[in-house]
Amino acid sequence: MMGRDDHQTSGNNSSSLPQTPKNLKIPPGKVDEEFSRELNEWDDAKAEREQKNQER
């Protein structure tokens, strides 16, 4: 009798990880710049949302 954990074969994709296309990778030296740009965009969106809420 075999239990659920006695499965012998592994899946096709068990040892591989998803890959990032080279054109979407950020060079290591620009990670901080990209991160700060995204935080700035988030702050701008938050400020716009707060301004719209105050106008109501």
CYANA upper distance limits for C-alpha pairs under 8 A (distance plus 0.5 A):
  2 MET  CA      6 ASP  CA      6.38
  3 GLY  CA      7 HIS  CA      8.33
 10 SER  CA     14 SER  CA      7.13
 13 ASN  CA     17 LEU  CA      8.44
 20 THR  CA     24 LEU  CA      7.15
 20 THR  CA     25 LYS  CA      7.15
 21 PRO  CA     25 LYS  CA      7.19
 26 ILE  CA     30 LYS  CA      7.04
 26 ILE  CA     31 VAL  CA      6.83
 27 PRO  CA     31 VAL  CA      7.16
 30 LYS  CA     34 GLU  CA      6.64
 31 VAL  CA     35 PHE  CA      6.55
 32 ASP  CA     36 SER  CA      6.60
 33 GLU  CA     37 ARG  CA      6.63
 34 GLU  CA     38 GLU  CA      6.76
 35 PHE  CA     39 LEU  CA      6.79
 36 SER  CA     40 ASN  CA      6.61
 37 ARG  CA     41 GLU  CA      6.76
 38 GLU  CA     42 TRP  CA      6.71
 39 LEU  CA     43 ASP  CA      6.69
 40 ASN  CA     44 ASP  CA      6.69
 41 GLU  CA     45 ALA  CA      6.71
 42 TRP  CA     46 LYS  CA      6.65
 43 ASP  CA     47 ALA  CA      6.66
 44 ASP  CA     48 GLU  CA      6.73
 45 ALA  CA     49 ARG  CA      6.67
 46 LYS  CA     50 GLU  CA      6.70
 47 ALA  CA     51 GLN  CA      6.61
 48 GLU  CA     52 LYS  CA      6.71
 49 ARG  CA     53 ASN  CA      6.78
 50 GLU  CA     54 GLN  CA      6.78
 51 GLN  CA     55 GLU  CA      6.87
 52 LYS  CA     56 ARG  CA      7.26
